[in-house]
Amino acid sequence: MDLSNFRKPLILIILGAALVVIGLVFKSYKLGWGIMQANNIVMLGGIIEVVAAVLAIVILIKMKK
């Protein structure tokens, strides 16, 4: 199994986790600007992590064939 196949999902997972952490910091300090409210940032980070997980699963399925 070549780890370079999982470069995109890993980058997306790291980006999603960073957004979740930033969103939680915003939430704890009650910060937010316009559309960049804490709940929106956390939700965006979670969605990106789910997309990365689905992408990794698709890559794994393609590798099995």
N, C-alpha and C positions, 0 to 999 in steps of 0.2 A: 504494500500500500504506500503510495507516494503522498507525502504530506503537502506537496506543492499544489495538489488538487483542491485542498481545503483552504487556500489562501484567502479567497473572497469571503467564505463564511466566517473565518476567524476575524477578519477585519471588521465585518459587520457586527459580530458579537461584541468585539471590543468597543466599537462605536456605540452600540445600543446600551452596553453597560455604563459607558461614560455618560450618556444622556440620562440614564436613570439616576445615577449618582448626582449629577448636576441638578436634575429636577427635584430630588429629595432635599438637596441643600437649599434650593429656592423655596421649597415648601416649608422647611424648618425656620427659615428667616422671613417667610412671608413676602418674598420678592416676586416680581413679574413685570413684564413690559408688553403691553398690547396682547398679541396672540401668544407670546411666549410665557404663558402662565405655567406654574409648576406642574399642574395635573397634565397639561398638554405635553410637556417635555417628557414626563415619566411615561405617558401613553405612547409617544413616538418611539422612545427607547425600547419599550416592550414589544412594539410592533416590529421594529427592526430586528430584534433578537429572534422573534418567531420566524420572520422571513429567512434569517440566517440558518436557523435550525432546519427549516423545510428545504433550503438549498443544499445543506449538508446531507440530508436524507436522500435527496434526488441524486447527488453525486455518488453516494454509497450504492444506491440501487443500480446506477449505470455501471459502476465498477464491477458489480457482481456478474453482469451479463457478459 
